[in-house]
């Protein structure tokens, strides 16, 4: 009884203490894509670019958490309540707006909304000429920092209002390049390359356009029927030019990092460039994402998962980040986590490239071959010469050897006329226990710098040949023997 009374006294005393001061939450904002009110639906790229420029400017402000573009743009075209969007993105404010573009005139509206009560903290309309677009972007960004009572250091303000070109035509071409590059289909990536090159022709010192061009060439080797050997010199040249023009640009270091890691297999250089991108812009999610990827390909699984998760913290609805987190899980043997993450990504967008393939890989590792085949056959975004050998691998695992052999023969024959990933054919050979032929294709993949070769160390489809001296020699040549 005495003990009970003492506990009651302690509880009363504790309740009388002053409540602990709660930390003030970090100011946060999501910039939604601006609605296109123009008669021309093709002005969509311009509206997207308007919002993205404001995101980039606000990301320079220390102490302000800015939701990354991909997550904010997940609500494009949806009529969700601003307060609901704010809750989903975990922000206290949301900027929304619209653009009407007619010939050389712009009418832009923007309003900053408090998520808690839907109250408009600030709103403004701009009726200006097109040549004032950069000034309008600066005015909106600075008005937001003022309304959110954020103190700007001189260098922060300088970075916020920095423009990488004053040439309106070059700027428009760059925005179109970004718009097409994000579609990640072969035709769109080629259009992106065309527009970045046109922007550079108009503005030869346009660092952002060079960074965009380098990244587009890297994507072309990853998603399309183009050898990395063909894409590499153009990607490297563009990335180095971006750095030469502006070595303080995070996107330039990101582009050089992707070339170093994915096309050169220079892991140290890639890691250094991605870390530099993060140092220059800690809120730039792609730096964290790519750093996580190259740690993954070196079998540094825990570090990789942490870094990809860091990217997701900044950009939670980014499909590539969610997909690659699922990949990191299945590469690390955490199959249940992988399946859950990849299924969630597919729920967000069933058409996002390579997600069904990775889910199929996870099912293969669980010996769920029927489920694996169903998923791989749903992968509609990859060209058939990349996808079909993956289907052949599942056939081989299911004992459907003749069907797998038919696929192998077909693409070995067509490889004399068009680019076929030698890495994919090597995997199919190993699945069929045709190891000598498989190593011939793997050597060819090495010589051609096949884009998929960077996953050789962690690819479970290589497990049957991992102890072969030829495999160990390849790992050594790629700097992955540790």
Secondary structure by P-SEA (a helix, b strand, c coil): caaaaaaaaaaaaaaacccccccccccbbbbcccccccccccaaaaaaaaaaaaaaaaaacccccccccccccccccccccaaaaaaaacccbbbbbbbbbcccbbbbbbbbbccccccccccccccccccaaaaaaaaaaaaaaaaacccccaaaaaaaaccccccaaaaaaaaaaaaaaaaccaaaaaaaaaaaaaaaaaccccaaaaaaaaaaaaaaaaccccccccaaaaaaaaaaaaaaaccccaaaaaaaaaaacccccaaaaaaaaaaaaaaaccccaaaaaaaaaaaaaacaaaaaaaaaaaaaaaccccaaaaaaaaaaaaaacaaaaaaaaaaaaaaacccccaaaaaaaaaaaaacaaaaaaaaaaacccccccccaaaaaaaaaaacaaaaaaaaaaaaaaacccccccaaaaaaaaaaacaaaaaaaaaaaaaaaccccccccccccccccccccaaaaaaaaaacccc
